[in-house]
Structure formats: structure tokens, C-alpha cells
């Protein structure tokens, strides 16, 4: 794509006019600063994750109160605790997305040179982030289905919802396996 008179590309930087080089450097500095815009969604994701954790804690405390006040029947109370698990998983998914976006666009999360994130959470590219988030979505969908099944009185409804959840899980798994694995993508 480059030509001999300094077209597009880095090989011929020395032969381009100084004004072009300065403009390119200024543009690249602007792009470097622009990547920090991702801090806004990262902050929102962290706040949303914290909100899910706080709400999950509130639901848990309310569930404990309800169980203490009326311990039987047990079957109706299981769904409350599954809702707590669901909320915490949603919060964790939001935090994983926040960490991933931050690491992809801003910097590694390793204050003082000491990595603070577990190895399974290291995000090296967009495909790593998609895989983490999709895995969490499958887990959330599964827990939501069990929550619905525990509270359901209609077997047909459980079957229909289970089929829908299964279809989504199969589609996301197929996407991870065949569509988003990064074979040849960068």
C-alpha cells in the first residue's frame, strides 16, 4: 500500500515532509488519549456490578427474613436463594467485562507490578473477553432456568423455557467454538 514518495505506511517515514510526520504524531497521540474514553463504560460496569451485589445482598437478607418467619414450604423459598446466586453472577459478569475492557484499552491491572487478577481472568484480546462474558451468560441463563423451574407449577412452561435456554446455550457454545475462537483473527 505504500509508494516511493511516502504514501501510507511506516517504512518511508524519513522521506515524508516534516509537517506530515508532525500531523501523524499528533493524530496518534490523540488516538492514544482517545482510548481512555473506555474508562467511562468501565466505571459504569463496576458500578452496575456493585449494584448487583448490593441488590443480591438485599434479596438474600429479605429471603432469610421470609424463611425465618415462615420456614415451610421449602420449595417456594429455593427460588429466592437462586435469585441471589443469579444476581451475584450478573455482578461478576459485569466486573469481568469491566476488567477486560480496562486491560484491553488502558492498562494491565497490576498495581505496583504485582498482578492482582487471577490467571483465568487475564484478558489478552477481545476473544478472551467474549469467551469470559459468554461463559458467564451461559451460567446465568442456567441458574435463571433452575430458578424458574423451582417456582413453576406448569410442566409445559418449564419445558418451553428449558428449550429456549438450551437453544441459547447451544448457540453461544457454537459461537465460542466456531465463530469467535480467534483462528486467524486479530
Secondary structure, 3 states (H helix, E strand, C coil): CCCCCCCCCCCCHHHCCHHHHHHHHHHHHHHHHHHHHHHHHHHHHHHHHHHHHHHHHHHHHHHHHHHHHCCCCCHHHHHHHHHHHHHHHHHHHHHHHHHHHHHHHCCCCCHHHCCCCCHHHCCCCHHHHHHHHHHHHHHHHHHHHHHHHHHCCCHHHHHHHHHHHHHHHHHHHHHHHHHCCCCCCC
